[in-house]
Amino acid sequence: MEIRWLEDFLALARTRHFSRAAEQQHVSQPTFSRRIKLLEESMGTTLINRQTLPLSLTPAGEVFQELCERITRDRIAALDAEASARISVGSTQGLFSHFYQGWATEMGIAERLQLNLTATNWVGEQFLDALESGECDLVLCYWHPDLPWGDRLASDKFQWQTIGREALVPVSIANEQGEPRYRLPGTNEQPVPLIAYHSRGFLQSAIDGHLQRGKLPANLLPLNENTQSASIKALVKQGFGMGWLPKRITEKSEQFGRLVRAGDERWDVPLEIRLIRLSDARSDDILNLWKQLET
């Protein structure tokens, strides 16, 4: 028996009206009526008394309704249990889009994880706040030594693993000759228009620290601040300025010539990709997964 038939029957038992039930199930009334008839034929009994207004259930139909409701409750409970058993991951949007799925699949842990989609709205330090408050079990984020709140990770409260490497690459839209329209380092008279990251995020402090340590004399004119790499990429591709993007995000665009480097490798900013958890893990499942990743 198809689950769809049970859902059809419950819709009809609630509404006691074929047209309203068909509308709830997003099918035409003739199709819905045929499905109810097939259900009755498979059961070998009449479930609906069609001679009353509104429709009523036969004694067999009332028993079947109780059975369907119990199956539905058990199904929902099983789905809830499966969801709660998964380990919740908060990920930055860039890593969610271009790293998370491939990494989780390669490590064989994708089925044990559940992404917290609200995390794509968190900024910087809010990821650690969410970890402490229990909004997620793990945090997947970029990391570098110039984070203004990076000392929080040095406390005994957190543990972390470096699971990947990344580099921020300066890119610009190309001109007709295939050269970058905006090229580093720029001059005092003609600074390079920059689509920057938000100062509270993970990446702008990495760029600033790298330029300072490398004594790279960049003349930049910030035009805009964004928390998401995808937003910066969109503005760079529209020709508003140059920006630093994670290399994974630029690879496809560079391949098709839509984005080109705005500076050589000296301007590339190294990053770590870290997975972070609370030292006092909330479940054995988290500890077991952590040990699996360590080995």
TAQUI-V590060 format. One record per residue. N is the residue number from 1. RES is the residue in three letters. PHI is phi as a letter, one per 30 degrees, with the letter a starting at -180 (* if undefined). BURIAL is b if it has 9 or more other C-alpha atoms within 8 Angstrom, else e. Layout:
# TAQUI-V590060
n: <N;N>
res: <RES;RES>
phi: <PHI;PHI>
burial: <BURIAL;BURIAL>
This chain:
# TAQUI-V590060
n: <1;2;3;4;5;6;7;8;9;10;11;12;13;14;15;16;17;18;19;20;21;22;23;24;25;26;27;28;29;30;31;32;33;34;35;36;37;38;39;40;41;42;43;44;45;46;47;48;49;50;51;52;53;54;55;56;57;58;59;60;61;62;63;64;65;66;67;68;69;70;71;72;73;74;75;76;77;78;79;80;81;82;83;84;85;86;87;88;89;90;91;92;93;94;95;96;97;98;99;100;101;102;103;104;105;106;107;108;109;110;111;112;113;114;115;116;117;118;119;120;121;122;123;124;125;126;127;128;129;130;131;132;133;134;135;136;137;138;139;140;141;142;143;144;145;146;147;148;149;150;151;152;153;154;155;156;157;158;159;160;161;162;163;164;165;166;167;168;169;170;171;172;173;174;175;176;177;178;179;180;181;182;183;184;185;186;187;188;189;190;191;192;193;194;195;196;197;198;199;200;201;202;203;204;205;206;207;208;209;210;211;212;213;214;215;216;217;218;219;220;221;222;223;224;225;226;227;228;229;230;231;232;233;234;235;236;237;238;239;240;241;242;243;244;245;246;247;248;249;250;251;252;253;254;255;256;257;258;259;260;261;262;263;264;265;266;267;268;269;270;271;272;273;274;275;276;277;278;279;280;281;282;283;284;285;286;287;288;289;290;291;292;293;294;295>
res: <MET;GLU;ILE;ARG;TRP;LEU;GLU;ASP;PHE;LEU;ALA;LEU;ALA;ARG;THR;ARG;HIS;PHE;SER;ARG;ALA;ALA;GLU;GLN;GLN;HIS;VAL;SER;GLN;PRO;THR;PHE;SER;ARG;ARG;ILE;LYS;LEU;LEU;GLU;GLU;SER;MET;GLY;THR;THR;LEU;ILE;ASN;ARG;GLN;THR;LEU;PRO;LEU;SER;LEU;THR;PRO;ALA;GLY;GLU;VAL;PHE;GLN;GLU;LEU;CYS;GLU;ARG;ILE;THR;ARG;ASP;ARG;ILE;ALA;ALA;LEU;ASP;ALA;GLU;ALA;SER;ALA;ARG;ILE;SER;VAL;GLY;SER;THR;GLN;GLY;LEU;PHE;SER;HIS;PHE;TYR;GLN;GLY;TRP;ALA;THR;GLU;MET;GLY;ILE;ALA;GLU;ARG;LEU;GLN;LEU;ASN;LEU;THR;ALA;THR;ASN;TRP;VAL;GLY;GLU;GLN;PHE;LEU;ASP;ALA;LEU;GLU;SER;GLY;GLU;CYS;ASP;LEU;VAL;LEU;CYS;TYR;TRP;HIS;PRO;ASP;LEU;PRO;TRP;GLY;ASP;ARG;LEU;ALA;SER;ASP;LYS;PHE;GLN;TRP;GLN;THR;ILE;GLY;ARG;GLU;ALA;LEU;VAL;PRO;VAL;SER;ILE;ALA;ASN;GLU;GLN;GLY;GLU;PRO;ARG;TYR;ARG;LEU;PRO;GLY;THR;ASN;GLU;GLN;PRO;VAL;PRO;LEU;ILE;ALA;TYR;HIS;SER;ARG;GLY;PHE;LEU;GLN;SER;ALA;ILE;ASP;GLY;HIS;LEU;GLN;ARG;GLY;LYS;LEU;PRO;ALA;ASN;LEU;LEU;PRO;LEU;ASN;GLU;ASN;THR;GLN;SER;ALA;SER;ILE;LYS;ALA;LEU;VAL;LYS;GLN;GLY;PHE;GLY;MET;GLY;TRP;LEU;PRO;LYS;ARG;ILE;THR;GLU;LYS;SER;GLU;GLN;PHE;GLY;ARG;LEU;VAL;ARG;ALA;GLY;ASP;GLU;ARG;TRP;ASP;VAL;PRO;LEU;GLU;ILE;ARG;LEU;ILE;ARG;LEU;SER;ASP;ALA;ARG;SER;ASP;ASP;ILE;LEU;ASN;LEU;TRP;LYS;GLN;LEU;GLU;THR>
phi: <*;d;e;e;d;d;d;d;d;d;d;d;d;d;d;h;a;d;d;d;d;d;d;d;c;i;b;d;d;e;d;d;d;d;d;d;d;d;d;d;d;d;d;i;a;d;c;c;c;d;c;c;b;d;e;b;c;d;e;d;d;d;d;d;d;d;d;d;d;d;d;d;d;d;d;d;d;d;d;d;d;d;d;d;d;d;c;d;c;c;b;d;d;d;d;e;d;b;b;e;d;d;d;d;d;d;d;i;b;e;d;c;c;b;d;d;d;d;d;d;c;d;b;h;d;d;d;d;e;d;d;d;d;i;d;a;c;b;b;c;a;d;b;a;d;c;d;d;c;d;d;d;d;d;d;d;d;b;b;b;b;d;c;a;b;b;b;d;c;d;b;b;d;d;d;d;d;i;c;d;d;b;b;d;c;i;b;d;d;b;d;d;d;c;c;c;d;d;d;d;d;d;c;d;d;d;d;d;d;d;d;d;d;d;h;c;d;d;c;c;b;d;c;a;b;b;d;c;d;d;d;d;e;d;d;d;d;d;i;d;l;c;a;c;b;e;e;e;d;d;e;d;d;d;d;c;i;d;b;b;d;c;a;d;d;d;d;d;c;d;b;c;c;c;c;b;b;d;d;d;d;d;a;d;e;d;d;d;d;d;d;d;d;d;c>
burial: <e;e;e;e;b;b;e;b;b;b;b;b;b;e;b;b;b;b;e;b;b;b;b;e;e;e;b;b;b;e;e;b;b;e;b;b;e;e;b;b;b;e;e;e;e;b;b;b;b;e;e;e;e;e;b;b;b;b;e;b;b;b;e;b;b;e;e;b;b;e;e;e;e;e;e;e;e;e;e;e;e;e;e;e;e;b;b;b;b;b;b;b;b;b;b;b;e;b;b;b;b;e;e;b;b;e;e;e;b;b;e;e;b;b;e;b;e;e;b;b;e;b;b;e;b;e;b;e;e;b;b;e;e;e;e;b;b;b;b;b;b;b;b;b;e;e;b;e;e;b;e;e;b;e;e;e;e;b;b;e;e;b;e;e;b;b;b;b;b;b;b;b;b;b;e;e;e;e;e;b;e;b;b;b;b;b;b;e;e;e;b;b;b;b;b;b;b;b;e;e;b;b;e;b;b;b;b;e;b;b;b;e;e;e;e;b;e;b;b;b;e;b;b;e;b;b;b;b;b;e;b;b;b;e;b;b;b;e;b;b;b;b;b;b;b;b;b;e;b;b;e;e;b;b;e;e;b;b;b;b;b;b;b;e;e;e;b;b;b;b;b;b;b;b;b;b;b;b;e;e;b;e;e;e;e;b;b;e;e;e;e;e;e;e;e>
